[in-house]
Amino acid sequence: MRAVDRTPKPCLHKVADHQHGEYVTAKLDGCRCWPCTKATAAYNATRTRAQAYGTWTPFVSTAPAVAHLRALSAAGMGWKRAARAAGVPESSVYPLLYGRPDRDGGAPRTKARKVLVDAILAVPMPSIDDLGAAVVVDGTGTRRRLEALIALGWSVNRLAADHGLDRQALDSALAWVPIHAATARAVRDMFETIGDTRAPETDRWEKTSAARARNRAAARGWLPPAEWDPADLDDPYADAPARETAGSSRTGRTAADLDEWAHLVRGGVNPDEAAARCGVGMDAIIAAAGRHDRDDVMRLIRQVRAAA
């Protein structure tokens, strides 16, 4: 043992940055420093014990990890960001998805070490805070928050000016257009800051602006923040809070109302305007479609969103 060179050897790999005290450093870099030697001894002891009990499975199928990576990607978290979240090298994740040209004819890997697969599977689905600023996200929560603030008398112009937001981005969210994660975060923070505070009306101009905003919300059935369950704001299929419409004692919508809305939209009418003609907002249409199991209406809503 005294004859072994214990001088720490540097990692010379182009991409990886192996750290001393890990088995991979001793294996790939040939390091025999004391931390790497201890890591090797621990690895060998674990392997020997697992082999004795018949539980040694160093390599497992990559299918669950690949499926999870693709689900993360669909939610806005790319594979590089997922690798960083899992605490594994990007060079270990890339071959699972795309393979390596110098191995197996470039085919993706079908087997990988269990520790790698477990680390990838441990990455949770991303929240809006985990995504890059330019990642496109669903605008349901952003739209509902803006609608709620407008119901309190806040005009889109005032919201954009007071909080340094892009007016065009807010208009896009209200028009059912997918938005960037940065906009969604900014609107969420603005919504939490304003809360249930009504728009100020200190002069004639502010009173006029607030009245127009409230009238716009009333015509479309938009609800103020107090009437929303916070857990439902970001769920596109959550039931909108029940609210009686003008001239009607009903809180729900009938199949005939959904038929009328679908007929108007198929005829080229904007979804919000079609809902207003029915005397409700889009949230009520979505909730009614769920209650009545109207898959045709939900498909139409998704088609309109995709085309927007």
Summary of the structure (lengths in Angstrom):
residues: 308
radius of gyration: 27.8
end to end distance: 70.5
largest distance: 94.0
contacts: 858
relative contact order: 0.07
helix: 57%
strand: 4%
